[in-house]
Amino acid sequence: MHAVGRIGFHGAIPNVQASWVKLGADGVVRVLTAQTEMGQGTRTIFPQLVADELGIAPEAVEVVAQDTALVPNSGPTV
């Protein structure tokens, strides 16, 4: 996968990215985020934001499960 952009809150911690947008070798655009879905709509809005920026359908964007083995470190829970 190749990183094509970064989104999300990272606080004041250097070198911490809360979210990444990656294009897989299979052509699928994925959002990797440590932002946990607790009713604020991240699993809905992140694909919409990425799709709008890339000019693709939101259904073409996959949000990867918030597993710290797969997604970037977001720092502390605040």
N, C-alpha and C positions, 0 to 999 in steps of 0.2 A: 504494500500500500504506500501511496505517496501522500504526504500532508499537502493539502491545498488551501488551508486556512485555519484560523483558530478563533473560537468564539467563547464567551462565557466570562463569569466573574472569577478572578483569581486573588482578590484582596491585595495586600501589600507584600506578599511573599514572592521574592524574585524566582524566576525560572519555573513557576507553577502555572500551568495552563489548565483551566477547568474543562475545556472542550476542544476537540479537534474535528475537522472535516477532512475525510480521506477518500480518495478514489482508489478502489481496489483493482487488482489486475483483471478481475472479472467485469469491470466497468460499472460496478455498483458504488454509488456515493453513500458513505456512511458517516454518521455523527457519533463520535466517541466522547462521552461526557460522564463525569462523576456526579453531575447534578441529579440528585434523586427526585423522581416524580412523586410529589406529595400533594397533588391536586392543583399545582400551579401551571400545568399545561406544557411542560418542557417536551414531552414526547409528541405533542401536537405542533407547537410553535417552531421548534428547531427544524423539522423537515420543511415547514412552510418558508422559513427564513432562507434556508440553504437553497431550496428549489427556486425561490424568487430571484436570488442572486445569480444562480447558474442558468436560469431560463428553462428549467425542467419541471415536470409534475412532482408535487409533494409525495406522491405514491412511489416515486423512483428513489426516494431517500430513505435509508434504513437507520434507525437509532439502535445502537448496540447496547445490550444490557449493561447496567451500571455495576460492573464487576471490576474491581481494581487490578485484576490480572490482565484486563483488556483495555481499560480506559485510563486517561491521564490522571495524575494526582491533583486533586483540587484544593489541597491544604485542609485546614480545620473546618469543622462544621460550625457555621456562624449564623 
